[in-house]
Each structure stands twice: as structure tokens, then as C-alpha cells.
Amino acid sequence: MDATALKEMYGAAEVVFKRLDNTKSTKNSLWEQCAELTLPYMYPKVENSDTVVLPVPFNSVGPAAVNNLASKLLLALLPPSGNFFRLVPYSEEVAKLAPEQQQQLDGELSKLEQDINMLISIQALRVPLFEAVKLLIVTGNALAYKVKGGSFKVYNPRFYSIERDYIGNVTSILIKEEIDTRLLPKEFFEQEKKEGEKEEVESENIYTCIYRVDKDNWIAYQEVDEFVLESTIMNYKTETLPYIPLRWTNVHNEDYGRGLVEQYIGDLRSLEGLTQLIVEGSSILARTVFGLKPASTTNIDDLNNALNGDFIVGDLEKDVTTLRVDKGGDFNIPFQLMQQIEQRVSKAFLMFTGAIRDSERTTSAEVRATSAELEATLGGTHSVLTQDLQLPLLRLLLNEVEPKALKITEPSVITGASAISRERDLQNLNYMLQSLAQLGPEVIAQYLNVESYISEIATSLGMDPTKLVKSGEQRQAEAQQQAQQEQAMQQQQAMQGQQPQAGGIQ
């Protein structure tokens, strides 16, 4: 499809972007408030924040909460050690192969998993994705662009607009950026010459347009000053589309998501107001002001110039007074309320130190139970990010490392909500064995199916029990082989015992 056909079908990019941008004008105000209470630089009120002084919150609970939760989510999404995904071949592909070929395929896919994990570290993907996760927590939205062979470029919702269908699938994405005119391709300047002389400018607005053509196909191009750059027109399959739109929550009939900060903005606002009240009130309480009675015999200049240990003529106890503000007790109620709100915010953002009660008898089991409960509350978020971030990222990396692999395998994420569920299964299995141990080893040997128990342990750890746990037939075959070996050894010893000793009767 050429440039003329694209403009006729989709319209001028600047017009479309403004139309879509107007639909999120009310959201912009809310996202700015969410950023002010947490990380103001994530969503400033102006596009260019280099020359603007950003607001400074009175408390650090909001920034600490966002950074803490973003760090935990990043560790769950892209763990630095161990695999967070598996490359499982399609069943129809496996059915065509012999057992030796299946084993060879498993080895190649395992090597491919290691290559992808290494590529994540080499391309330093965790750094920009950390910013994307913080944007999701604060605004509920982020757009990540994967540079082929490179890292991510992350956009906040101010610089892109998006449209979704009634199901929630993305239909169009438009990105607005400012580019130095000297970096534009030659075709743009040739077009300007055809249209006549124009005023030279140092920068231009460049729009990146991404449209869904059908279920599995996309088209992307860039437009400057209503001129489509032919060299930028690209066609993508869904699994190779480098633009990954992210949402914290999927809201029905809404193009944009809603962040976690928005859900707790009431507590964050109250905490900010109470902190400001206590900080300003404390500065008033700490201020020291002296007063001198009128017609006093004490000279005020003597007081101002007096050094430590100096003598001054006058009755200071009667003439000099100190300004007192007896409001210290009134700050107890707002201070207690501030502590309660801080504890609620800490619990919501998985800051375990604030969620666990402060007590001398707090047990380690209570800490583990609280941590597991709080982690489970984000199981839905893990599921959303698995579908929207992890799987598209794995497909893009797989396409870079070995494009042919996408025809025989599909990445399967083994972290997130499924990992939380498996961890609980492991805890239940260990608790069950501890309970049975109180009844004695005879009861365990009589009632516990050890093979099934070991298989369940392997499954809860995310391992394949068929490759680790010996089956009943395999154990029986090994027992028979061992019995045959022992029988052969006994026969050999018996034959050696029947042989005549040297020096006997001939």
C-alpha cells in the first residue's frame, strides 16, 4: 500500500492524533495528580519538563511504594536467574518425530531458552521495562517499542493515543514525537521542494501510525507535515509487531487502563495533606520568639547582643517572656491517622515492613503468611502482564534469535499467578508431610503414595515429573535387573566354591 492510499484510508496523522488525544483530556488531569503524589517526573503537566520545576511531595511514602512494587514486579516478570518461560513444541509436531528426534528437539529448545535469557541481559531490557512498570503503576498505561537488536523505548500516555475495539483488542496506535529536521530522510526535503519554499525550522512533529489490517496483520508508517515517508512503511504479523501497548487493568469499553495509584489516590491525598499539616505545624511549634514587656528596665539591645555567660542589668524573669503554642497534643490524632493510612498504602503496594504488625512475638510463619497473601492479591496483574508483556516480548526475542522456531513452538510463561499457586501447593504438601510425621513412619509407609507425593513436589516446583521421577515400571525393571545381577554373583561364588583347591588329590 503506497502513501496516497494510506492517507485516503486512515486520514492525516495529526488530525487523527488530536481527535484521539481529546478523548483522554480528563484522564490527563488524573494521571498528573497520581504522578504528583508519587513520582512527578513520570507524568509532568507539560510535554517538555526539562525547564519546569516539578512538584515535591511532603512525604516519601508514595515514591517508595511505587519503586518497591515496580522492583518486585520486574523481578517476577524478568527474573535475573532461572527460566521464567518454557518453549514447548506443538503436540502435532512432536507426534511426527521418533523418540531420538524428540530428545534432540528438547535439547535444541533448551539451548534456545538459554540464548533468549542471555539476550535479555545483553540488550539490557530490564532497565527500560522498569520505567514501563512504574508508568503502569502510576498511570495504568505505557507503550513499549522494541528496537530490533536493541533495547526498549518507553512512551507515557501523553505521547501516544490508542484505540481498542469492544473486546479490548488494539485497532490503532499513534505516537507523537519531536525530531530534529536534520535527521529526516531525503524524500521529505524533496517533497518540500516540490510544494514550494517553506520556512525552515529546527524540529518537526513526526507521527508514527500503527493500524491493524486484520486479525494477524498490521501496517506501520511515519508521517511528517502531512507527508507519509515511503521508506518507513512496514508490514508486521501480530507475533512480530514491535509495539507493545500495556495496561495495568483491562476496563470494559475503555481504551486506557487504570493504575494502582488511581485506586488508592484517596489515601495518598489524605496522607499528603496530613503530612503537610504536621510538617508545617512542627515548624511553628519549634519556632522560638521572645517578648519584652513595655517600659521594662532591660535594654533590648543588650539582649540581642548578649553572648553566652554575659551579665545583663534587669529582671529577666519578669521582663522577658517566650511565645508558646500549646498545640502539641492536638497533633496526636492526625499523626495516628497518618500512621494508619501509611500502613494501608504499604500493604497495598507490597511493602511488607509496613504490612506486618510490629510486635515482639511476630513469628516467621506470620511473616511468610502475610507475604504470600499480599503476593496473591496481584495474581490478576500478573496474568494481565503475562499476556500483554511477557509473551509478546518472548515472541519478538524468539524472532530475533531463531524465527523458524515460532512455527513449531509457543513460549509458555511459568511465573506469575501460576507460580504463586504452585508455591501454595508446595506449602500444603510440606504441611501434610509434617502432620503425617507426628503419626510415625509406619503410618506414612502404609498410607502415603510416595511416587505421587514426589511427583506433586516436582510439579509445584515447576519441573517435569516424568523426566525426574522414576515410574513404577522403571523401578520394577531396575529391581529385576538388580535381582538378576545378585543371582549371577551368587552362582559365580558357588561355582568358585566347588572348584578343587590347588595341591589336592589328582
Helices and strands as residue ranges (DSSP letters): H 3-10, H 13-22, H 25-37, G 40-42, H 61-77, E 85-89, H 91-95, H 99-122, H 126-139, E 141-146, E 152-155, G 157-159, E 160-164, E 170-180, G 181-183, H 186-195, E 203-212, E 217-224, E 227-228, G 230-232, E 234-237, G 238-240, E 243-247, H 260-263, H 265-286, E 290-292, H 300-305, H 316-319, E 320-322, G 328-331, H 332-348, H 352-355, H 364-377, H 379-385, I 386-390, H 391-401, G 403-407, E 409-413, H 417-437, H 441-447, H 450-460, H 465-468, H 472-498
